[in-house]
Amino acid sequence: MSYSRNEIVLLPIPFTDLSSRKVRPAVVIGHSRHPGDLFVAPITSQLQNAAVPLQDWSAAGLNVPCGIKSQIATIEDRLVVKSVGKLTTRDQAAMDSALCDWLRLR
């Protein structure tokens, strides 16, 4: 299946000690040159850990107030459990600005 930029997906995220994993949301931020790989940023409901609070979290298909963490991961698209929504234009702009800061593109 093909996933687009700014789409909110659910995927299994391993615990830091790798003892288990839990299905969590992430936002697709791009596609790798390697077919089937996606760049994603995890979404958290722990707002103190979020770099980009989502203003329109409900419209994006999320159940509780959330934000995007300042982390980027590469995952195989086959790991995606399902798509739940898409960032609004307002939240897309906030994420794009944060990505430029994180990657020092400006």
N, C-alpha and C positions, 0 to 999 in steps of 0.2 A: 504494500500500500504506500501511497505517496503522501507525505505530510508537508504542509506549507509553513513558511516563516510566520511567526506569531501565533501559531496553533498551540493550544494547550493539550498536552497528552499525558496519559498515565503510564508509568513504567516502574519496574522493580528497581529500587535503590538499595544497595547494600549498606548495612550498618558499618560504621568506621572500623570495627574489629573483625568484619567479614563473617561474623557468626550467623547472620541471617539477612533477610532483606524484606522490605515493605514497599507496597505499591504507593507511589507518590506522584504529584503533578510536576510537570516541567514545561517550559515554553521552548518551542523550536526557534532557534536563532539563525539556522542556516544548514546548508548541505555540504558535506565533504566532497572532495573530488573523487573519493573512493565510493563507488556505487553502494547505496544502502546504508551509509553512515550519516548521522545527523549530529549537529551541534545543538546542545540544549543547555538551558540554565534552570536549575531547580527552583521550585516555588515552595515557600514555607508559610505556615500559619503563625509561626513565632515571629511577630513583626519586629522585635528587637534584633533579629538576625537577617532582616530583609534590607537590601540596598535600595530597592525600588518598590515602595508600597503601591499596590494596585488600587486605583480609585474605583474601577468598574469591575471588581472581582466577580460579582454575581452575574453580570452580563457575559463574562468570559467562561461561565460554566462551573465556577468554583462555589463551594458550599459555605465557606467562612471567609472573613477578611484575610488576605494573603499578600505576600510580596515576593519579589524575585531576589534570589540570593546572588551575590557577586561571585559566582562560580560558573565555569563553562566545562561541559563534559562532551565527549564524543561517544555516541551509542549506536548500535546497530538498530535500524528501524524495525527489525523483526521483534525487538524486545518491547515495543510499544503495545500496551494492553488495549487501549482505545483512545480516541480523541474525545475531549469533553467540551471544547469551545475554542474561542479565538480572542486575543486581546483586542480591546477597542482602540480606535485611532489615538485617543488621548494616552492610553497606557503604552501603546506602541512607541509613541514619540518619547515618552519617559524612558523606556527601555533602550531605545536607540541612542539617546543622549548618554545613558549610563554605560552602554557598551563602548562608545567612543572614549569615555573617561577611563574605563577599565583597561582598554587596549592601547591607550595613549595615542589615539588617532587624531587628536587636535591639540 
